[in-house]
Amino acid sequence: MQEMWKSFFSSGSFIPHGHCYLWQTKLVWLHVASDSIIALAYFSIPITLIYFISKRKDLPFDWIFAMFGGFIVACGITHIFEVWTLWHPTYWLSGTMKAITAVISFATAILLVDLIPQALALPSPAQLEFANRLLQSEIVDRQLAEAALQKAKEELEIRVEERTAELKSQTQQLEFANRLLASEIVDRQLAEAALQKAKEELEIRVEERTAELKSQAQQLKQALCELQQAQSKLIHSEKMSSLGQLVAGVAHEINNPINFIYGNLTHTREYADSLLEVVNIYQEQYPNPLPTVQEKIESVDLGFIISDLPKILISMKNGAERIFGIVKSLRIFSRHDEAEMKLADIHEGIDSTLMILQSRLNTKPGLWSIQVIKEYGNLPKIECYPGQLNQVFMNIMANAIDALEEDSHRESIAANEANPRLIKISTKLLDSEVVEIRISNNGPEITESVMKQLFNPFFTTKPVGKGTGLGLSIGYQIIAARHNGELQCISAPGKGAEFIIKIPISLQYTCENSHNS
């Protein structure tokens, strides 16, 4: 690389350009003077262009002047090299400078071709002169209009002065009339003051009486509301008590015959196995039975009976066990013998409620099945009123099923397949003293206006005859008043609704905390 640079700036084996002129003094100095003067002229032209651009910053395409300046400076440098190479044959350096000049000149020429249409689009002096004549005409018209406006203004001022004089005369007449009216106004003001005082005294008496009536009406309204709530609670409690008695009675009545059936299934299976064993031994010992026996075997399809009878007995046992499970769920849900507070398993209550609602969760004509997801935590038994808690679970889950069924009716088949109906139940222990139960569904969201009234008595969004508006209100009182817990609902668009229940493991712990606080 160094050798290349040295050869680039060195003279090498070349001879100076002066040899071409045979070193004739006059010819050499002629070229020196000519190239020097041309170089000076080239260097002065960019200075003039720079000065011109600095004074005329409004000129368009100022960059083309910079390109011309660069091109002219490069040309001047090439003439300097022409003088230099007369005595120093650094032709590589001189040729490189000429190449740079060629690039700049070629680029300027190309850009100039593109610039010509834009330059031709600029207005000509004749067009500018025509525009100036139009502006002068508009200026003259505006001056004439201003003169006319000034004249009109002066005439208007004269009329205003005349009108002012007339009004001043009328004002003097009105002042005399006002003085006459002043005395009448004073008398009227005295009368109005007396009337106002009497009116204020009357308003005070009316306000006092209105306040008394409003207080009495508020007390009556509150008493009526409390009476309606007490009546609704009493009716609902009586219904739930009757339902609990009915469920307990039904469970008891079903339990006795199913115990008889389930207890005899074992013996029936043993007897059937013995009879089938006898039939097998008979067939082995008498492979060719009498025609009458063979005809009977074929008519009753003995082979099918031998294979299907054990299956029937197994199905009967599974059905009996299923009925046992339903009876157990009915007993747990009713809690007819557990009206007092006691230790209970929350998960048993939830499972029993789901068992009772199973028919509504399964697929029906025109409806999709509802999937239940259970995420149970490791919970201890808690001190509570089991029957009342089951009532809360029943109300929340029944409302969730109603919402999902209504949403399923509104959606298309494809939408129902893409978004299956879900009820999610999760439980966990908070701070080792509080149990949290979350019951959520992916149905429609609850609006903010409905959320504010959700736990109010007699409030319902269901059609007339399908809801009383008492389920969530009574559930809130059971959780808050009876168990010192919390019941809240959260909802967001696209995420359905979620009810959160928080109840303490022991009411003694809650009482101690409230006493300490």
VMD Tcl script that draws the C-alpha trace (Angstrom):
set ca {
  {0.00 0.00 0.00}
  {2.86 2.41 0.91}
  {4.62 1.64 -2.38}
  {1.44 2.45 -4.27}
  {1.12 5.86 -2.53}
  {4.77 6.59 -3.15}
  {4.38 5.85 -6.87}
  {1.22 7.96 -6.89}
  {3.00 11.08 -5.64}
  {6.41 10.38 -7.25}
  {7.57 11.39 -10.71}
  {8.65 7.89 -11.63}
  {10.20 7.49 -15.07}
  {8.11 10.29 -16.57}
  {9.66 13.50 -17.91}
  {8.32 16.98 -17.13}
  {5.82 18.50 -19.54}
  {8.29 21.25 -20.34}
  {10.24 18.83 -22.48}
  {7.27 18.81 -24.87}
  {7.85 22.57 -25.32}
  {11.63 21.95 -25.72}
  {12.03 24.26 -22.74}
  {11.53 27.31 -24.95}
  {11.31 30.08 -22.40}
  {8.65 32.14 -24.14}
  {6.41 29.14 -24.84}
  {6.78 27.85 -21.27}
  {5.96 31.22 -19.71}
  {3.07 31.62 -22.13}
  {1.46 28.41 -20.74}
  {2.36 29.35 -17.16}
  {0.76 32.79 -17.46}
  {-2.34 31.51 -19.29}
  {-3.03 28.62 -16.86}
  {-2.37 30.85 -13.82}
  {-4.75 33.57 -15.04}
  {-7.42 30.96 -15.88}
  {-6.98 29.38 -12.40}
  {-7.34 32.78 -10.71}
  {-10.45 33.51 -12.75}
  {-11.88 30.09 -11.84}
  {-11.19 30.67 -8.14}
  {-12.78 34.15 -8.19}
  {-16.02 32.96 -9.82}
  {-17.11 30.71 -6.82}
  {-16.41 33.60 -4.45}
  {-18.74 35.79 -6.53}
  {-21.39 33.02 -6.55}
  {-21.16 32.59 -2.75}
  {-21.57 36.34 -2.26}
  {-24.55 36.37 -4.66}
  {-26.30 33.45 -2.89}
  {-25.75 35.02 0.55}
  {-27.46 38.20 -0.60}
  {-30.31 36.44 -2.46}
  {-31.45 33.73 -0.03}
  {-34.87 33.71 -1.69}
  {-33.45 32.16 -4.86}
  {-34.75 28.66 -5.68}
  {-32.34 25.88 -6.61}
  {-29.44 27.43 -4.65}
  {-27.78 24.01 -4.57}
  {-27.03 24.21 -8.33}
  {-24.82 27.24 -7.61}
  {-22.88 25.12 -5.11}
  {-22.46 22.41 -7.76}
  {-21.21 24.97 -10.30}
  {-18.84 26.40 -7.67}
  {-17.36 22.97 -6.99}
  {-17.02 22.25 -10.71}
  {-15.26 25.62 -11.38}
  {-12.87 25.18 -8.40}
  {-11.95 21.71 -9.68}
  {-11.28 23.16 -13.14}
  {-9.02 25.83 -11.60}
  {-7.03 23.16 -9.74}
  {-6.48 21.26 -12.99}
  {-4.92 24.40 -14.52}
  {-2.65 24.73 -11.46}
  {-1.54 21.14 -12.09}
  {-0.85 22.07 -15.73}
  {1.70 24.62 -14.44}
  {3.06 22.14 -11.86}
  {3.66 19.33 -14.35}
  {5.84 21.59 -16.52}
  {8.67 20.91 -14.03}
  {7.29 17.98 -11.91}
  {5.90 14.95 -13.82}
  {3.37 13.78 -11.18}
  {0.92 12.75 -13.87}
  {-0.95 10.25 -11.66}
  {-1.92 13.01 -9.23}
  {-2.78 15.37 -12.09}
  {-4.90 12.71 -13.81}
  {-6.74 11.93 -10.55}
  {-7.68 15.62 -10.18}
  {-8.96 15.65 -13.75}
  {-11.04 12.52 -12.96}
  {-12.55 14.29 -9.91}
  {-13.31 17.31 -12.12}
  {-14.94 15.00 -14.68}
  {-17.17 13.40 -12.00}
  {-18.28 16.78 -10.62}
  {-18.88 18.22 -14.10}
  {-20.79 15.13 -15.25}
  {-23.00 15.12 -12.10}
  {-23.65 18.86 -12.55}
  {-24.63 18.31 -16.18}
  {-27.08 15.50 -15.25}
  {-28.67 17.52 -12.41}
  {-28.91 20.54 -14.69}
  {-30.95 18.52 -17.21}
  {-33.42 17.56 -14.46}
  {-33.54 21.19 -13.22}
  {-34.39 22.75 -16.62}
  {-38.20 21.89 -16.48}
  {-38.44 23.31 -12.96}
  {-36.57 26.48 -13.98}
  {-38.83 26.90 -17.03}
  {-41.87 26.62 -14.72}
  {-40.79 29.76 -12.81}
  {-42.81 32.88 -13.72}
  {-41.28 35.14 -16.36}
  {-40.71 38.88 -15.83}
  {-43.69 39.57 -18.10}
  {-45.93 37.40 -15.94}
  {-44.68 39.11 -12.80}
  {-45.29 42.53 -14.36}
  {-48.87 41.49 -15.26}
  {-49.46 40.31 -11.69}
  {-48.15 43.65 -10.36}
  {-50.57 45.54 -12.64}
  {-53.47 43.49 -11.26}
  {-52.35 44.24 -7.68}
  {-52.11 47.99 -8.49}
  {-55.68 47.88 -9.84}
  {-56.91 46.18 -6.66}
  {-55.08 48.74 -4.52}
  {-56.80 51.62 -6.38}
  {-60.23 49.95 -5.95}
  {-59.56 49.43 -2.23}
  {-58.52 53.11 -1.80}
  {-61.76 54.26 -3.50}
  {-63.77 51.94 -1.23}
  {-62.00 53.29 1.88}
  {-62.73 56.86 0.80}
  {-66.43 56.04 0.32}
  {-66.48 54.30 3.72}
  {-64.87 57.33 5.38}
  {-67.50 59.62 3.85}
  {-70.30 57.34 5.07}
  {-68.72 57.30 8.54}
  {-68.70 61.12 8.69}
  {-72.37 61.30 7.61}
  {-73.23 58.70 10.28}
  {-71.46 60.71 13.00}
  {-73.50 63.78 12.04}
  {-76.73 61.78 12.30}
  {-75.64 60.33 15.66}
  {-75.02 63.83 17.04}
  {-78.45 64.99 15.92}
  {-80.09 61.90 17.42}
  {-78.13 62.40 20.64}
  {-79.51 65.92 20.99}
  {-83.06 64.62 20.52}
  {-82.51 61.88 23.09}
  {-81.04 64.37 25.59}
  {-84.23 66.42 25.38}
  {-86.38 63.35 25.86}
  {-84.17 62.26 28.77}
  {-84.85 65.53 30.62}
  {-88.56 64.96 30.21}
  {-88.21 61.38 31.48}
  {-86.20 62.54 34.53}
  {-89.09 64.73 35.59}
  {-91.51 61.84 35.17}
  {-89.11 59.55 37.13}
  {-89.10 61.95 40.09}
  {-92.88 61.73 40.14}
  {-92.72 57.95 40.09}
  {-90.02 57.81 42.78}
  {-92.45 58.74 45.52}
  {-94.91 56.08 44.30}
  {-92.11 53.50 44.21}
  {-91.13 54.26 47.82}
  {-94.71 53.70 48.94}
  {-94.88 50.45 46.92}
  {-91.52 49.26 48.36}
  {-92.79 49.77 51.90}
  {-95.89 47.74 51.06}
  {-93.80 45.02 49.37}
  {-91.43 44.85 52.39}
  {-94.39 44.26 54.69}
  {-95.74 41.64 52.27}
  {-92.29 39.98 51.98}
  {-91.98 39.76 55.77}
  {-95.37 38.10 56.01}
  {-94.41 35.75 53.16}
  {-91.13 34.75 54.86}
  {-92.92 34.00 58.12}
  {-95.42 31.87 56.21}
  {-92.62 30.03 54.35}
  {-90.83 29.29 57.65}
  {-94.01 27.79 59.04}
  {-94.57 25.79 55.84}
  {-90.95 24.49 55.88}
  {-91.22 23.44 59.51}
  {-94.48 21.60 58.81}
  {-93.03 20.07 55.61}
  {-89.97 18.86 57.54}
  {-92.24 17.26 60.16}
  {-94.32 15.55 57.44}
  {-91.18 14.48 55.54}
  {-89.71 12.97 58.71}
  {-92.93 11.10 59.40}
  {-93.10 9.93 55.77}
  {-89.48 8.74 55.92}
  {-90.16 6.83 59.11}
  {-93.26 5.26 57.55}
  {-91.33 4.39 54.38}
  {-88.50 2.82 56.39}
  {-90.97 0.89 58.51}
  {-92.79 -0.31 55.37}
  {-89.48 -1.34 53.77}
  {-88.41 -3.21 56.89}
  {-91.84 -4.87 57.03}
  {-91.56 -5.93 53.36}
  {-88.05 -7.30 53.91}
  {-89.14 -9.16 57.04}
  {-92.15 -10.53 55.17}
  {-90.03 -11.61 52.21}
  {-87.46 -13.22 54.51}
  {-90.19 -15.02 56.40}
  {-91.80 -16.27 53.17}
  {-88.45 -17.33 51.71}
  {-87.35 -18.98 54.95}
  {-90.68 -20.82 55.15}
  {-90.27 -21.96 51.52}
  {-86.71 -23.14 52.14}
  {-87.77 -24.86 55.35}
  {-90.62 -26.61 53.54}
  {-88.26 -27.48 50.69}
  {-85.73 -28.86 53.18}
  {-88.43 -30.97 54.86}
  {-89.66 -32.18 51.48}
  {-86.15 -33.02 50.30}
  {-85.32 -34.78 53.56}
  {-88.59 -36.74 53.41}
  {-88.05 -37.72 49.78}
  {-84.48 -38.78 50.58}
  {-85.71 -40.89 53.50}
  {-88.49 -42.52 51.48}
  {-86.12 -43.31 48.59}
  {-83.44 -44.62 50.94}
  {-85.49 -47.53 52.33}
  {-86.46 -49.28 49.04}
  {-83.06 -48.61 47.49}
  {-81.39 -50.18 50.54}
  {-83.62 -53.25 50.00}
  {-82.74 -53.39 46.28}
  {-79.01 -52.80 46.81}
  {-78.85 -55.33 49.68}
  {-80.50 -58.06 47.60}
  {-78.38 -57.42 44.50}
  {-75.45 -59.33 46.05}
  {-77.61 -62.40 46.72}
  {-79.22 -62.11 43.29}
  {-75.76 -62.06 41.71}
  {-74.74 -65.17 43.71}
  {-77.94 -67.00 42.75}
  {-77.55 -66.06 39.10}
  {-73.92 -67.22 39.10}
  {-75.00 -70.55 40.66}
  {-77.77 -71.06 38.10}
  {-75.41 -70.19 35.21}
  {-72.86 -72.63 36.64}
  {-75.53 -75.37 36.74}
  {-76.47 -74.60 33.12}
  {-72.81 -74.81 32.06}
  {-72.35 -78.18 33.86}
  {-75.56 -79.48 32.27}
  {-74.38 -78.46 28.81}
  {-71.01 -80.13 29.40}
  {-72.59 -83.39 30.66}
  {-75.43 -83.45 28.12}
  {-74.12 -81.84 24.97}
  {-77.06 -83.32 22.97}
  {-80.25 -82.39 24.88}
  {-83.72 -83.63 24.04}
  {-85.50 -81.92 21.12}
  {-87.94 -80.19 23.46}
  {-85.10 -78.78 25.57}
  {-83.13 -77.77 22.46}
  {-86.17 -75.99 21.06}
  {-86.67 -74.09 24.32}
  {-82.95 -73.11 24.45}
  {-83.18 -71.66 20.95}
  {-86.48 -69.84 21.62}
  {-85.17 -68.04 24.76}
  {-81.68 -67.44 23.22}
  {-79.87 -69.01 26.18}
  {-76.43 -67.91 24.98}
  {-77.47 -64.24 25.01}
  {-79.03 -64.59 28.46}
  {-75.83 -66.18 29.85}
  {-73.69 -63.28 28.51}
  {-76.14 -60.41 29.25}
  {-77.42 -61.37 32.73}
  {-74.15 -60.41 34.58}
  {-74.11 -57.09 32.69}
  {-77.70 -56.36 33.76}
  {-76.84 -57.06 37.39}
  {-73.77 -54.77 37.18}
  {-75.92 -52.00 35.63}
  {-78.51 -52.43 38.42}
  {-75.74 -52.12 41.03}
  {-74.34 -48.97 39.37}
  {-77.82 -47.45 39.22}
  {-78.43 -48.23 42.89}
  {-75.10 -46.63 43.83}
  {-76.08 -43.58 41.75}
  {-79.36 -43.31 43.66}
  {-77.40 -43.63 46.93}
  {-75.27 -40.67 45.82}
  {-78.36 -38.61 44.97}
  {-79.97 -39.41 48.35}
  {-76.75 -38.41 50.13}
  {-76.63 -35.12 48.19}
  {-80.27 -34.40 49.04}
  {-79.57 -34.98 52.72}
  {-76.48 -32.79 52.67}
  {-78.31 -30.00 50.80}
  {-81.41 -30.03 53.01}
  {-79.51 -30.17 56.35}
  {-82.94 -30.50 57.95}
  {-81.41 -31.63 61.24}
  {-78.62 -29.00 61.23}
  {-80.37 -25.65 61.84}
  {-77.77 -24.67 64.43}
  {-74.18 -23.68 63.71}
  {-71.78 -26.60 63.44}
  {-68.59 -27.74 61.70}
  {-69.26 -28.67 58.07}
  {-67.38 -29.50 54.87}
  {-67.87 -26.75 52.28}
  {-67.02 -29.08 49.39}
  {-69.82 -31.48 50.37}
  {-72.35 -28.65 50.24}
  {-71.13 -27.51 46.81}
  {-71.17 -31.07 45.42}
  {-74.68 -31.70 46.75}
  {-75.91 -28.49 45.12}
  {-74.33 -29.53 41.80}
  {-75.96 -32.96 42.11}
  {-79.41 -31.34 42.47}
  {-78.75 -29.02 39.52}
  {-77.29 -31.84 37.36}
  {-80.39 -32.07 35.17}
  {-80.02 -28.37 34.24}
  {-76.33 -28.79 33.47}
  {-76.81 -31.63 30.99}
  {-77.57 -31.15 27.29}
  {-81.20 -30.32 26.44}
  {-82.97 -29.90 23.09}
  {-81.94 -26.54 21.68}
  {-79.39 -25.96 24.47}
  {-75.75 -26.85 25.03}
  {-74.46 -28.63 28.09}
  {-72.74 -26.59 30.78}
  {-69.32 -27.80 31.89}
  {-68.41 -27.45 35.56}
  {-64.74 -27.00 36.48}
  {-63.87 -27.58 40.14}
  {-60.59 -26.40 41.64}
  {-60.87 -27.29 45.32}
  {-58.19 -26.28 47.78}
  {-57.28 -28.09 50.98}
  {-59.92 -26.67 53.35}
  {-60.67 -27.64 56.95}
  {-64.21 -27.93 58.22}
  {-65.61 -24.52 59.12}
  {-68.07 -23.33 61.73}
  {-71.23 -22.31 59.85}
  {-74.91 -22.83 59.15}
  {-74.62 -25.54 56.46}
  {-78.20 -25.36 55.20}
  {-78.05 -21.60 54.74}
  {-74.71 -21.78 52.93}
  {-76.17 -24.40 50.57}
  {-79.03 -21.98 49.93}
  {-76.46 -19.30 48.89}
  {-74.66 -21.77 46.58}
  {-78.00 -22.80 45.03}
  {-79.05 -19.19 44.31}
  {-75.70 -18.20 42.73}
  {-75.38 -21.35 40.59}
  {-79.04 -21.22 39.46}
  {-78.58 -17.60 38.37}
  {-75.39 -18.59 36.50}
  {-77.26 -21.39 34.67}
  {-80.10 -18.98 33.76}
  {-77.59 -16.46 32.34}
  {-75.73 -19.14 30.33}
  {-78.98 -20.62 28.95}
  {-80.22 -17.16 27.87}
  {-76.86 -16.39 26.24}
  {-76.89 -19.80 24.50}
  {-80.31 -19.02 22.97}
  {-78.99 -15.73 21.54}
  {-75.79 -17.17 20.03}
  {-75.49 -19.20 16.83}
  {-74.45 -22.86 16.70}
  {-70.92 -21.95 15.56}
  {-70.55 -19.39 18.37}
  {-71.71 -21.95 20.97}
  {-69.23 -24.51 19.66}
  {-66.37 -21.99 19.72}
  {-67.23 -20.73 23.22}
  {-68.51 -23.64 25.39}
  {-70.53 -22.70 28.47}
  {-68.50 -22.99 31.70}
  {-69.07 -22.65 35.45}
  {-65.86 -22.59 37.45}
  {-65.80 -23.19 41.22}
  {-62.56 -22.68 43.16}
  {-61.84 -22.67 46.88}
  {-58.78 -21.77 48.91}
  {-57.69 -20.80 52.41}
  {-56.66 -17.18 53.03}
  {-54.38 -16.29 55.97}
  {-55.25 -19.65 57.62}
  {-58.43 -18.13 59.05}
  {-60.64 -17.19 56.11}
  {-62.09 -19.42 53.37}
  {-62.57 -17.95 49.88}
  {-65.08 -19.49 47.44}
  {-65.20 -18.19 43.84}
  {-68.08 -19.12 41.50}
  {-67.67 -17.72 37.98}
  {-69.26 -18.22 34.56}
  {-68.38 -17.11 31.02}
  {-71.84 -15.75 30.22}
  {-72.73 -12.10 29.49}
  {-71.20 -9.40 31.68}
  {-73.20 -7.54 34.33}
  {-73.55 -3.83 33.58}
  {-72.48 -1.20 36.10}
  {-76.07 -0.01 36.67}
  {-77.20 -3.57 37.48}
  {-74.12 -4.15 39.68}
  {-75.13 -1.23 41.95}
  {-78.52 -2.85 42.69}
  {-77.51 -6.51 42.53}
  {-78.00 -7.25 46.25}
  {-81.04 -4.97 46.76}
  {-84.28 -6.71 47.82}
  {-86.82 -7.31 45.03}
  {-84.39 -6.23 42.31}
  {-84.30 -8.62 39.34}
  {-83.48 -8.49 35.63}
  {-85.54 -11.57 34.84}
  {-89.01 -11.41 33.19}
  {-92.11 -11.22 35.38}
  {-92.85 -14.60 36.93}
  {-89.29 -15.93 36.62}
  {-87.59 -14.17 39.52}
  {-88.51 -12.59 42.86}
  {-85.35 -10.54 43.36}
  {-84.78 -12.10 46.80}
  {-82.15 -14.82 46.14}
  {-79.01 -12.66 46.07}
  {-80.37 -10.26 48.73}
  {-80.98 -13.09 51.19}
  {-77.67 -14.70 50.21}
  {-75.86 -11.45 51.00}
  {-77.52 -11.29 54.44}
  {-76.67 -14.95 55.13}
  {-72.98 -14.34 54.33}
  {-72.64 -10.87 55.91}
  {-74.99 -11.04 58.91}
  {-75.06 -14.73 59.79}
  {-71.42 -15.61 59.03}
  {-69.65 -12.22 59.36}
  {-68.28 -12.69 55.84}
  {-68.19 -10.88 52.52}
  {-70.08 -11.42 49.27}
  {-69.14 -9.41 46.21}
  {-69.52 -9.66 42.45}
  {-67.09 -8.59 39.73}
  {-67.74 -8.53 36.01}
  {-65.97 -7.38 32.86}
  {-66.87 -7.45 29.13}
  {-66.05 -10.82 27.62}
  {-65.33 -12.43 31.03}
  {-68.82 -13.09 32.38}
  {-69.47 -12.67 36.12}
  {-67.71 -13.95 39.24}
  {-69.10 -14.12 42.79}
  {-66.54 -14.10 45.61}
  {-67.53 -15.41 49.06}
  {-65.22 -14.94 52.05}
  {-66.20 -16.42 55.42}
  {-64.12 -17.01 58.55}
  {-63.36 -20.56 59.69}
  {-64.68 -19.73 63.15}
  {-67.04 -16.98 64.28}
  {-65.09 -16.79 67.56}
  {-62.03 -15.61 65.56}
  {-64.16 -12.91 63.89}
  {-65.58 -11.68 67.17}
  {-62.10 -11.44 68.73}
  {-60.79 -9.44 65.76}
  {-63.71 -6.99 65.88}
  {-63.26 -6.60 69.65}
  {-59.51 -5.93 69.31}
  {-60.05 -3.38 66.55}
}
mol new
graphics top color blue
foreach p $ca { graphics top sphere $p radius 0.5 }
foreach p [lrange $ca 0 end-1] q [lrange $ca 1 end] { graphics top cylinder $p $q radius 0.2 }
display resetview
